[in-house]
Amino acid sequence: MGSSSTFRWILTVIFTLFIQVLFLRDLTIAYFAFCFIYVWPLIKAPIDTPPAYLMLGAFVLGWMVDVFYNTHGMHAFASVLMASLRTPIFRLLTPANGYDERSSVSLQEMRPLWFFSYLFLMLFCHHSVLFLLEASDLSLLGISLLRGFSSCLLGLLVFGILELFNLNK
């Protein structure tokens, strides 16, 4: 990652954290679908981002959300887990000719099937772990997975709309 892309990524982190904490904290659809926009910079990080840097950024970002949500490390854990699963998810979704290491994770470069598959897997990993930690009871497994899936669908919609605004850039 170059210095200009690093600076842009840091600005994106600050902006999404600001939006998450101030506007999306209590926004929910039927108490099942939550929008966690703060994971957007982790999902959109360049392909060549070293996993250690991504996990460190995920921890700091998740921890900041935990501070404002008073969730005692649940967002940090889910974010770091999502960041650590990024490389295996890339390996799972690798096209036949591989990736261009300078590629960005975007709808324009990766095409809809790849992009939305990647987005779904990343969001579902994050959200299901987050809601399972929040429930902390296996008897609530079904409701936790339903909340994770509903939030994942909402995230696909929101992040898909965000990508549509980035198509011409």
C-alpha positions as CSV (number, residue, x, y, z in Angstrom):
1,M,0.0,0.0,0.0
2,G,1.4,3.4,-1.0
3,S,1.4,6.4,1.2
4,S,-1.5,8.1,-0.6
5,S,-3.7,4.9,-0.4
6,T,-2.7,4.5,3.2
7,F,-3.8,8.1,4.0
8,R,-7.1,7.5,2.0
9,W,-7.7,4.3,3.9
10,I,-7.2,6.0,7.3
11,L,-9.6,8.8,6.3
12,T,-12.2,6.1,5.3
13,V,-11.7,4.4,8.6
14,I,-12.3,7.7,10.5
15,F,-15.3,8.6,8.3
16,T,-17.0,5.2,8.7
17,L,-16.4,5.1,12.4
18,F,-17.9,8.6,12.7
19,I,-21.0,7.5,10.8
20,Q,-21.3,4.2,12.7
21,V,-21.1,5.8,16.2
22,L,-23.2,8.9,15.5
23,F,-25.9,7.8,13.1
24,L,-26.1,4.0,12.9
25,R,-25.7,3.1,16.5
26,D,-29.4,2.6,17.2
27,L,-30.6,2.1,13.7
28,T,-32.2,-1.3,13.3
29,I,-34.8,-3.0,11.1
30,A,-37.2,-5.0,13.3
31,Y,-34.4,-5.7,15.8
32,F,-33.0,-8.2,13.3
33,A,-31.0,-6.2,10.7
34,F,-28.2,-3.9,11.9
35,C,-26.0,-1.9,9.6
36,F,-22.3,-2.1,10.6
37,I,-20.7,0.3,8.1
38,Y,-17.4,0.4,10.0
39,V,-16.3,-2.8,8.4
40,W,-16.3,-1.2,5.0
41,P,-12.6,-0.2,5.1
42,L,-11.6,-3.7,6.1
43,I,-13.5,-5.2,3.2
44,K,-12.2,-2.6,0.7
45,A,-8.6,-2.7,1.8
46,P,-6.3,-3.4,-1.2
47,I,-5.6,-7.0,-2.0
48,D,-1.9,-6.7,-1.3
49,T,-2.4,-5.3,2.3
50,P,-0.4,-7.4,4.7
51,P,-2.7,-9.5,6.9
52,A,-0.9,-8.3,10.1
53,Y,-1.6,-4.7,9.2
54,L,-5.2,-5.5,8.4
55,M,-5.7,-7.4,11.6
56,L,-4.2,-4.5,13.6
57,G,-6.4,-2.0,11.9
58,A,-9.4,-4.3,12.5
59,F,-8.6,-4.5,16.1
60,V,-8.3,-0.8,16.5
61,L,-11.5,-0.1,14.5
62,G,-13.4,-2.8,16.4
63,W,-12.1,-1.6,19.7
64,M,-13.2,2.0,19.0
65,V,-16.7,0.8,18.2
66,D,-16.6,-1.3,21.4
67,V,-15.7,1.8,23.4
68,F,-18.8,3.7,22.1
69,Y,-21.2,0.7,22.1
70,N,-19.9,-0.6,25.5
71,T,-19.7,-4.1,24.1
72,H,-16.4,-5.3,25.9
73,G,-14.4,-6.4,22.9
74,M,-17.1,-8.2,20.8
75,H,-16.7,-5.9,17.8
76,A,-12.9,-6.1,18.0
77,F,-13.0,-9.9,18.1
78,A,-15.4,-10.1,15.2
79,S,-13.4,-7.6,13.2
80,V,-10.1,-9.3,13.7
81,L,-11.6,-12.7,12.9
82,M,-13.1,-11.2,9.7
83,A,-9.7,-9.7,8.8
84,S,-7.9,-13.0,9.5
85,L,-10.4,-14.9,7.3
86,R,-9.9,-12.5,4.4
87,T,-6.9,-14.5,2.9
88,P,-8.7,-17.9,3.0
89,I,-11.8,-16.2,1.4
90,F,-9.6,-14.8,-1.3
91,R,-8.1,-18.2,-1.9
92,L,-11.6,-19.7,-2.1
93,L,-12.8,-17.2,-4.6
94,T,-9.6,-16.9,-6.7
95,P,-10.4,-16.8,-10.4
96,A,-8.6,-19.2,-12.8
97,N,-6.0,-16.5,-13.9
98,G,-5.5,-15.2,-10.3
99,Y,-5.6,-11.7,-9.0
100,D,-3.6,-8.7,-10.1
101,E,-1.8,-7.7,-6.9
102,R,-2.5,-4.0,-7.6
103,S,-6.2,-4.6,-8.0
104,S,-8.6,-3.0,-5.6
105,V,-11.6,-4.8,-4.1
106,S,-14.4,-3.2,-6.1
107,L,-17.5,-4.1,-8.1
108,Q,-15.9,-2.5,-11.2
109,E,-12.7,-4.6,-11.1
110,M,-14.0,-7.8,-9.7
111,R,-17.4,-8.2,-11.4
112,P,-20.7,-8.7,-9.5
113,L,-20.5,-12.4,-8.9
114,W,-17.1,-12.3,-7.3
115,F,-17.6,-9.1,-5.4
116,F,-21.0,-10.0,-3.9
117,S,-19.7,-13.5,-3.0
118,Y,-16.7,-12.0,-1.2
119,L,-18.9,-9.4,0.5
120,F,-21.4,-11.9,1.7
121,L,-18.8,-14.2,3.1
122,M,-17.0,-11.4,4.9
123,L,-20.1,-9.9,6.3
124,F,-21.7,-13.2,7.4
125,C,-18.5,-14.2,9.2
126,H,-18.4,-10.9,11.0
127,H,-22.1,-10.6,11.8
128,S,-22.7,-14.2,12.9
129,V,-19.7,-14.2,15.2
130,L,-20.7,-10.8,16.7
131,F,-24.3,-11.9,17.4
132,L,-23.2,-15.2,18.8
133,L,-20.9,-13.4,21.1
134,E,-23.6,-11.0,22.1
135,A,-26.0,-13.9,22.8
136,S,-23.4,-15.9,24.7
137,D,-25.8,-18.8,24.8
138,L,-26.1,-21.7,22.3
139,S,-29.9,-21.8,22.9
140,L,-30.0,-18.5,21.0
141,L,-28.1,-19.9,18.1
142,G,-31.0,-19.7,15.7
143,I,-31.9,-16.1,16.5
144,S,-28.3,-15.1,16.4
145,L,-27.7,-16.6,13.0
146,L,-31.0,-15.0,11.8
147,R,-29.8,-11.6,13.0
148,G,-26.4,-12.2,11.3
149,F,-28.0,-13.2,8.0
150,S,-30.5,-10.3,8.1
151,S,-27.7,-7.8,8.9
152,C,-25.6,-9.4,6.1
153,L,-28.4,-8.8,3.6
154,L,-28.8,-5.2,4.8
155,G,-25.0,-4.8,4.5
156,L,-25.1,-6.2,0.9
157,L,-27.7,-3.6,0.0
158,V,-25.9,-0.7,1.7
159,F,-22.4,-1.7,0.4
160,G,-23.8,-2.4,-3.1
161,I,-25.2,1.1,-3.1
162,L,-21.8,2.5,-1.9
163,E,-20.1,0.6,-4.7
164,L,-22.5,2.1,-7.3
165,F,-21.3,5.5,-6.3
166,N,-17.7,4.4,-6.8
167,L,-18.2,3.0,-10.3
168,N,-17.0,6.0,-12.2
169,K,-13.9,6.6,-10.1
